[in-house]
Amino acid sequence: MEILELERDIYSELLAWKKHHGRKVLELKGARQTGKTFILNKFARENYRVYLYINMAQTSGKQFLACIQQAEDWKPGEKRPEKPLHTALSLFDSAFQDNGETIVVIDEIQESAEVYSRIREFAREFACDFVVTGSYLGKTLEKEYFLPAGDTEDMILTTLSFEEFLGAVGKRELYQEIDLYGASPHEQYDELKKWYELYSEIGGYPAVVCTYLESGEIEQCKKVLYQITRIFIEESSRYFRQILDINLFEQLFPAIAQISVREKKGSSDMVTELSDLVYREESNKATKQSVNHAVAWLYRSGIIGFCGKAVECNPADTRPGMRFYFQDIGVTDYFLKKGGVRGAAARGYKSENFVFIDLEKRIHQTKLAGMYPLFGTYKNGEIDFLVSSLTTEKDYGVEVKAGKSEGKTAQQLLQDGRVEAVYFLKGDTYGGKAGRMITVPIYLAGRVSYDFVRGNSVQSS
């Protein structure tokens, strides 16, 4: 199916990298079918005079390796080749020129340890720009891959955010202009809520969004989402040696959904709990190892994310990897249903997952402090997320609610002065402010800037 051209926010980041990258190679990360190749093709063709595309999983990759071999061919007693990688690129494409008007994109680079281990040379020996990318970069953690620390700059392309989705359906301007606290006409909030509910069901994979734009049929979108999941499982199987690991994916996705909705303060050993759910028998060492391997692969492949715990809501006392969330809300919906999770439990977890994705993106963009999103425990209670602002250097509580309830732990945190304010992100609200309790419709979570300070007029916008 031909993919419509969807506007992606990362395009402006690519332009900024072109202008300021300082000879670093760009490593574009992201899950399968998030549109990495599409956006790089668009960026390269619109901003460079010469564009070389090499896919290490296809014929062009084999041809490039042959060019490297020929360029580096040497016999004892002969003069060593000078700049063999430059020669290899010229052999691959005679249009190659080593200057700022040329870009080389190497896709699926995880397929070649030899090429991946040359990233340092790309960064230090060339004047042209290099971008490397792949859907399964977790493979590069194997010992034959040389990790080029300091020579790369990372970007992550996720599935379409809610804001990007709204742009695709012509509602982004409304999203950007509507008042956070209910001062706009209620029908405008209702309009955005309608689109949020649709997005929460189909998610943001480009092929899924394009299917909706072309057909308007949710069931067709779900079929495409299922196909994407199947492709991921089948392609991942090439990186697993044992059939046990391959079949594990079939059961692991719904098991992750099931374990994630349990009421608890984070698991001390999620791998063991997943093993118990998947096999429903006493787990053994081999089983736990397989689950651990598969979970790590899902994380490195951009399918799931990890949330840590702030003990007693102290950002300096954290425990990593205490909860799982999916990296696409449509995938969340799909596997919640497949795992038999419905009703309020499913709605609550999807709401949390929606906010988690937003917070993780901001942390990666260094707009919020921390290494990963955190939930917080406090006096035998819990708050959904604890946010540390780089702007105000204050901590904020975030409560995610599908309905009208308010968290007791959030109020206790305010009373004890442990957070500057609490943001309630709700599905059933038009927004409002009451002292240090700030209520915002959940579909506007991406516009909350977490900058409230007592006695300061600066507010979220």
C-alpha positions, 0 to 999 in steps of 0.5 A, spaced: 500 500 500 502 506 498 503 511 504 501 518 504 506 523 505 505 525 513 508 531 516 513 529 521 516 533 527 522 530 526 523 533 520 525 540 523 530 536 528 533 533 521 534 540 519 537 542 525 542 536 525 544 538 518 546 545 520 549 544 527 552 536 527 559 538 528 561 532 523 557 527 528 554 521 524 546 521 525 544 514 528 536 514 527 533 509 531 526 507 531 521 501 531 519 497 525 515 501 520 515 508 524 517 511 517 525 512 518 526 510 511 521 515 508 523 521 512 530 520 510 528 519 503 524 526 503 530 529 507 536 527 503 532 529 496 530 536 499 536 538 502 542 535 498 545 535 491 548 528 492 544 522 495 547 515 496 542 510 499 545 503 501 541 498 505 545 493 508 539 488 508 538 488 500 542 488 494 545 495 495 548 492 501 552 486 498 554 491 493 557 496 498 561 491 501 564 488 495 566 495 493 569 496 500 573 489 499 576 492 492 578 498 495 582 495 500 585 490 496 592 489 498 598 485 497 604 485 501 610 489 498 604 494 495 603 501 497 597 501 502 590 504 499 589 511 501 582 513 503 579 506 501 572 508 504 572 514 499 574 509 494 569 504 496 563 510 495 566 512 489 565 505 486 558 504 489 556 511 486 560 515 481 556 521 483 559 521 490 563 527 492 566 528 499 563 535 501 557 538 505 552 537 499 552 529 499 549 525 504 550 517 505 544 514 508 546 506 510 539 503 512 539 496 516 546 497 518 545 492 524 546 487 518 553 488 518 558 489 523 563 491 519 560 497 516 557 499 523 564 498 526 566 504 521 562 509 524 568 512 527 571 513 520 565 516 517 565 521 522 572 523 522 575 522 515 569 525 511 566 532 509 559 529 507 554 527 512 552 520 514 546 517 517 545 510 519 539 507 521 535 500 523 529 497 526 533 492 530 539 496 532 539 491 539 543 486 535 549 491 535 550 490 542 554 483 540 561 483 541 563 483 534 560 490 533 564 496 535 560 502 539 562 508 536 562 512 543 562 520 541 562 520 534 554 519 533 548 523 535 541 519 536 534 521 534 528 517 535 522 516 530 516 514 534 510 512 531 505 518 530 504 522 536 497 525 538 499 532 535 502 529 529 495 525 528 491 531 529 495 534 523 494 528 519 486 529 520 487 537 520 486 538 527 492 540 529 491 548 529 485 547 534 490 543 539 495 548 539 490 554 540 485 551 545 485 553 552 488 548 557 483 550 563 476 550 559 476 557 557 474 555 550 468 553 547 466 546 550 464 543 543 472 544 541 474 540 547 469 535 545 472 535 538 479 533 540 476 528 545 473 524 539 479 524 536 483 522 542 479 516 543 480 514 536 487 515 536 487 511 543 484 505 539 488 505 532 495 508 534 500 512 530 503 507 525 504 511 519 501 505 515 495 505 520 494 512 520 494 512 512 489 506 512 484 510 516 485 517 512 483 512 506 478 508 508 475 511 515 474 504 517 477 502 524 477 494 523 481 495 517 486 499 521 486 494 526 488 489 520 494 493 518 496 493 526 496 486 526 500 485 520 505 490 523 506 486 529 506 479 525 512 482 521 516 484 527 515 477 530 517 474 524 523 478 522 525 478 530 526 470 529 532 471 525 536 474 531 533 468 535 537 461 535 532 457 539 525 456 537 523 457 544 525 464 543 521 465 537 514 462 539 515 466 546 513 473 542 506 470 541 505 469 548 509 475 551 505 481 548 499 479 552 502 477 558 506 484 558 499 487 558 496 483 563 502 484 568 502 492 567 494 493 569 495 489 576 495 494 582 502 494 585 507 499 587 512 496 581 515 489 581 521 487 583 522 481 578 518 483 572 521 477 568 520 472 573 512 474 573 512 474 566 515 467 566 509 465 570 504 468 566 507 465 559 508 458 561 503 458 567 508 453 571 514 453 575 519 457 571 526 455 571 533 458 569 532 457 561 525 460 561 527 466 565 533 467 561 529 466 554 524 471 557 529 476 559 532 476 552 525 477 549 524 483 553 531 486 552 529 485 545 522 488 545 526 494 549 531 495 544 527 494 538 522 500 540 516 496 542 516 497 549 519 502 554 521 501 562 518 506 567 522 506 574 520 508 581 522 514 585 522 511 592 518 516 597 517 520 591 525 522 591 528 523 584 535 521 587 532 514 590 530 510 584 529 503 581 529 502 574 525 498 570 519 497 574 513 497 569 512 496 562 509 500 557 508 500 550 511 505 545 504 505 541 497 506 544 494 502 538 499 496 540 497 497 547 489 497 545 490 491 541 494 487 546 490 489 552 484 486 548 488 480 546 490 479 554 483 479 556 483 486 559 477 490 558 473 496 562 476 501 567 482 497 567 484 497 560 482 505 560 486 506 566 492 503 563 491 506 556 491 513 559 497 512 563 501 509 557 499 515 553 502 520 558 508 515 559 510 516 551 509 523 552 514 524 558 519 519 555 519 523 549 521 529 553 526 526 557 530 524 551 529 531 548 532 533 555 526 538 556 525 534 563 530 531 567 531 524 568 533 518 564 526 515 564 519 516 566 518 515 574 512 513 578 512 515 585 511 511 592 509 515 598 507 513 605 504 507 602 500 510 597 502 511 589 502 517 584 502 515 577 508 519 575 513 524 578 516 529 573 522 533 575 523 540 571 529 542 568 526 549 567 524 550 574 528 545 578 522 543 581 518 536 582 511 535 580 506 530 581 502 527 575 495 523 576 492 520 570 485 519 571 480 516 566 474 519 570 473 524 575 476 521 582 482 525 585 488 521 588 489 521 596 497 520 595 497 527 590 494 531 596 498 528 601 504 530 597 502 537 596 500 537 604 507 535 605 511 540 600 514 534 596 511 537 590 510 544 587 504 542 584 500 536 581 497 535 574 491 531 574 490 529 566 483 526 566 479 524 560 472 527 563 474 534 564 475 541 560 480 543 565 481 548 571 485 550 576 485 550 584 491 552 587 496 547 586 492 542 583 491 543 576 487 539 571 488 538 564 484 534 559 488 528 558 488 529 550 492 536 551 498 532 555 503 534 550 502 541 551 503 541 559 510 544 560 510 543 568 512 550 570 508 552 575 511 555 581 508 558 587 508 566 587 510 566 579 505 567 574 508 562 569 504 557 567 503 551 563 501 553 556 
